[in-house]
Every structure is written in C-alpha cells, then in structure tokens.
C-alpha cells in the first residue's frame, strides 16, 4: 500500500509537533522536572503518534478502496489488520 504524500500533509505537521514534544520531554528529564509532568507529556506525545499512524492507515485504506473501485488495486485485509494491530 503506497500512500500519496500530498494526502498526508496534516500527518507531517502532527509529527513535527510530536518531535517538539519529545524534545521537551528530554529537556524536562534533564532539568529534573517532576515525574508526573514528564509522564503526562510523554503520554500526550504517544497519543499524537498513534493518531498519526491511524491517519496514515485510514488514508491508505481510503486510497486502496477508491483504486479498487476502478479495478486497479485490491485491499489486502490481512495487511490492514496487521497495521492497525501494530498500533495497539
């Protein structure tokens, strides 16, 4: 399943924000910040990564279904299931 990059500009933006969050978590740890604050930020980054992954899968699935309707490509349901479960 090949996903067109133009359809994932919002995912790239989300991942850039996560990149900043992770850098912030590293600084928090290095600065000796409270464990609760560090874990809260880490959990937020983790959720953002999961959402980015699901968006990529959903975009790919939508693309495959559209192409399938035109007779060009079929959806590999086992691969789709594996991708979804890899984010669980």
KEVEXLO-439244 format. One record per atom (N, C-alpha, C): residue in three letters; x, y, z; chain; atom name. Coordinates in steps of 0.2 Angstrom, whole numbers. Layout:
residues N
  code     c1     c2     c3  unit  site
   ALA      X      Y      Z     A    CA
...
***
This chain:
residues 88
  code     c1     c2     c3  unit  site
   UNK      4     -6      0     A     N
   UNK      0      0      0     A    CA
   UNK      4      6      0     A     C
   UNK      4     10     -5     A     N
   UNK      8     16     -6     A    CA
   UNK      3     22     -5     A     C
   UNK      5     26      0     A     N
   UNK      1     32      1     A    CA
   UNK      4     38     -2     A     C
   UNK      0     42     -5     A     N
   UNK      2     48     -8     A    CA
   UNK      4     54     -3     A     C
   UNK     10     56     -3     A     N
   UNK     12     61      2     A    CA
   UNK      8     67      2     A     C
   UNK      5     69     -3     A     N
   UNK      1     75     -3     A    CA
   UNK     -5     75      1     A     C
   UNK     -7     69      2     A     N
   UNK    -13     67      6     A    CA
   UNK    -12     67     14     A     C
   UNK     -5     68     15     A     N
   UNK     -3     67     22     A    CA
   UNK      0     73     25     A     C
   UNK     -1     79     22     A     N
   UNK      2     85     25     A    CA
   UNK      0     86     32     A     C
   UNK     -6     85     34     A     N
   UNK     -8     86     41     A    CA
   UNK     -4     81     46     A     C
   UNK     -3     75     43     A     N
   UNK      1     70     47     A    CA
   UNK      8     72     48     A     C
   UNK     11     75     43     A     N
   UNK     18     78     44     A    CA
   UNK     18     83     49     A     C
   UNK     13     88     49     A     N
   UNK     13     93     54     A    CA
   UNK     12     90     61     A     C
   UNK      8     85     62     A     N
   UNK      7     82     68     A    CA
   UNK     14     79     71     A     C
   UNK     17     76     66     A     N
   UNK     23     73     68     A    CA
   UNK     29     78     70     A     C
   UNK     29     84     66     A     N
   UNK     33     89     68     A    CA
   UNK     32     91     75     A     C
   UNK     25     92     77     A     N
   UNK     24     94     84     A    CA
   UNK     26     89     89     A     C
   UNK     25     82     87     A     N
   UNK     27     77     92     A    CA
   UNK     35     77     93     A     C
   UNK     38     79     87     A     N
   UNK     45     80     88     A    CA
   UNK     47     85     93     A     C
   UNK     44     90     93     A     N
   UNK     45     96     98     A    CA
   UNK     43     93    105     A     C
   UNK     37     90    105     A     N
   UNK     35     87    112     A    CA
   UNK     41     82    115     A     C
   UNK     44     78    111     A     N
   UNK     49     73    113     A    CA
   UNK     55     77    115     A     C
   UNK     57     82    111     A     N
   UNK     62     87    113     A    CA
   UNK     61     90    120     A     C
   UNK     55     92    121     A     N
   UNK     53     95    128     A    CA
   UNK     53     90    133     A     C
   UNK     51     84    132     A     N
   UNK     51     79    137     A    CA
   UNK     59     77    139     A     C
   UNK     63     77    134     A     N
   UNK     70     76    136     A    CA
   UNK     73     82    140     A     C
   UNK     71     88    138     A     N
   UNK     73     94    142     A    CA
   UNK     71     93    149     A     C
   UNK     64     91    150     A     N
   UNK     61     90    157     A    CA
   UNK     65     85    161     A     C
   UNK     67     80    158     A     N
   UNK     71     75    162     A    CA
   UNK     77     77    164     A     C
   UNK     81     81    159     A     N
   UNK     87     83    160     A    CA
   UNK     87     89    166     A     C
   UNK     82     92    166     A     N
   UNK     81     98    171     A    CA
   UNK     78     95    178     A     C
   UNK     77     89    178     A     N
   UNK     75     86    184     A    CA
   UNK     67     87    186     A     C
   UNK     63     88    181     A     N
   UNK     56     90    182     A    CA
   UNK     52     84    185     A     C
   UNK     47     86    188     A     N
   UNK     43     81    192     A    CA
   UNK     41     75    187     A     C
   UNK     41     69    190     A     N
   UNK     39     63    186     A    CA
   UNK     32     64    183     A     C
   UNK     27     66    187     A     N
   UNK     20     67    184     A    CA
   UNK     20     71    178     A     C
   UNK     24     77    178     A     N
   UNK     24     81    172     A    CA
   UNK     27     78    166     A     C
   UNK     33     74    167     A     N
   UNK     36     71    162     A    CA
   UNK     32     66    159     A     C
   UNK     28     62    163     A     N
   UNK     24     56    161     A    CA
   UNK     18     59    157     A     C
   UNK     15     64    159     A     N
   UNK     10     67    156     A    CA
   UNK     11     70    149     A     C
   UNK     17     73    148     A     N
   UNK     19     75    142     A    CA
   UNK     21     69    137     A     C
   UNK     24     64    140     A     N
   UNK     26     58    136     A    CA
   UNK     19     54    134     A     C
   UNK     14     54    138     A     N
   UNK      8     51    136     A    CA
   UNK      5     55    130     A     C
   UNK      5     62    131     A     N
   UNK      2     66    125     A    CA
   UNK      6     65    119     A     C
   UNK     12     64    119     A     N
   UNK     16     63    113     A    CA
   UNK     14     56    110     A     C
   UNK     14     51    114     A     N
   UNK     12     44    112     A    CA
   UNK      5     44    109     A     C
   UNK      0     48    112     A     N
   UNK     -7     48    109     A    CA
   UNK     -6     51    102     A     C
   UNK     -2     57    101     A     N
   UNK     -2     60     95     A    CA
   UNK      2     56     90     A     C
   UNK      7     52     92     A     N
   UNK     10     47     87     A    CA
   UNK      4     42     85     A     C
   UNK      0     39     89     A     N
   UNK     -5     34     87     A    CA
   UNK    -10     37     82     A     C
   UNK    -12     43     84     A     N
   UNK    -16     47     79     A    CA
   UNK    -13     47     72     A     C
   UNK     -7     49     72     A     N
   UNK     -4     50     65     A    CA
   UNK     -3     43     62     A     C
   UNK     -2     38     65     A     N
   UNK     -2     31     62     A    CA
   UNK     -9     29     60     A     C
   UNK    -14     30     64     A     N
   UNK    -21     28     61     A    CA
   UNK    -23     33     55     A     C
   UNK    -21     39     55     A     N
   UNK    -22     43     49     A    CA
   UNK    -19     40     43     A     C
   UNK    -13     38     44     A     N
   UNK     -9     35     38     A    CA
   UNK    -13     29     36     A     C
   UNK    -15     25     40     A     N
   UNK    -18     19     38     A    CA
   UNK    -25     20     35     A     C
   UNK    -29     25     38     A     N
   UNK    -35     27     35     A    CA
   UNK    -35     30     28     A     C
   UNK    -30     34     27     A     N
   UNK    -28     37     21     A    CA
   UNK    -27     32     16     A     C
   UNK    -22     27     18     A     N
   UNK    -21     22     13     A    CA
   UNK    -26     17     12     A     C
   UNK    -31     16     16     A     N
   UNK    -36     11     15     A    CA
   UNK    -41     15     11     A     C
   UNK    -43     21     12     A     N
   UNK    -47     25      8     A    CA
   UNK    -44     25      0     A     C
   UNK    -38     26      0     A     N
   UNK    -35     26     -7     A    CA
   UNK    -35     19    -10     A     C
   UNK    -34     14     -6     A     N
   UNK    -35      7     -9     A    CA
   UNK    -42      6    -11     A     C
   UNK    -47      8     -7     A     N
   UNK    -54      6     -9     A    CA
   UNK    -56     10    -15     A     C
   UNK    -54     16    -16     A     N
   UNK    -55     20    -22     A    CA
   UNK    -52     17    -28     A     C
   UNK    -46     15    -27     A     N
   UNK    -42     12    -33     A    CA
   UNK    -46      5    -35     A     C
   UNK    -48      2    -29     A     N
   UNK    -51     -5    -31     A    CA
   UNK    -57     -4    -35     A     C
   UNK    -61      1    -33     A     N
   UNK    -67      3    -37     A    CA
   UNK    -66      4    -44     A     C
   UNK    -60      6    -46     A     N
   UNK    -58      7    -53     A    CA
   UNK    -55      1    -56     A     C
   UNK    -54     -4    -52     A     N
   UNK    -51    -10    -54     A    CA
   UNK    -43    -10    -54     A     C
   UNK    -40     -6    -51     A     N
   UNK    -33     -5    -51     A    CA
   UNK    -29     -9    -46     A     C
   UNK    -32     -9    -40     A     N
   UNK    -28    -12    -34     A    CA
   UNK    -34    -15    -29     A     C
   UNK    -32    -20    -26     A     N
   UNK    -37    -23    -21     A    CA
   UNK    -34    -22    -14     A     C
   UNK    -38    -22     -9     A     N
   UNK    -36    -21     -2     A    CA
   UNK    -34    -28      1     A     C
   UNK    -28    -28      4     A     N
   UNK    -26    -34      7     A    CA
   UNK    -28    -33     14     A     C
   UNK    -33    -36     16     A     N
   UNK    -36    -35     23     A    CA
   UNK    -32    -38     28     A     C
   UNK    -28    -43     27     A     N
   UNK    -23    -46     32     A    CA
   UNK    -18    -40     34     A     C
   UNK    -16    -37     29     A     N
   UNK    -11    -32     29     A    CA
   UNK    -14    -26     33     A     C
   UNK    -20    -24     32     A     N
   UNK    -23    -19     35     A    CA
   UNK    -24    -20     43     A     C
   UNK    -26    -26     44     A     N
   UNK    -27    -29     51     A    CA
   UNK    -20    -28     55     A     C
   UNK    -15    -31     51     A     N
   UNK     -9    -31     55     A    CA
   UNK     -6    -24     56     A     C
   UNK     -7    -19     51     A     N
   UNK     -6    -12     53     A    CA
   UNK     -9     -9     58     A     C
   UNK    -16    -10     59     A     N
   UNK    -20     -7     64     A    CA
   UNK    -18    -10     71     A     C
   UNK    -16    -17     71     A     N
   UNK    -14    -20     77     A    CA
   UNK     -7    -18     79     A     C
   UNK     -3    -16     75     A     N
   UNK      4    -14     77     A    CA
   UNK      3     -7     81     A     C
   UNK     -2     -4     80     A     N
   UNK     -3      2     84     A    CA
   UNK     -6      1     91     A     C
   UNK     -9     -5     92     A     N
   UNK    -12     -6     98     A    CA
   UNK     -7     -7    104     A     C
***
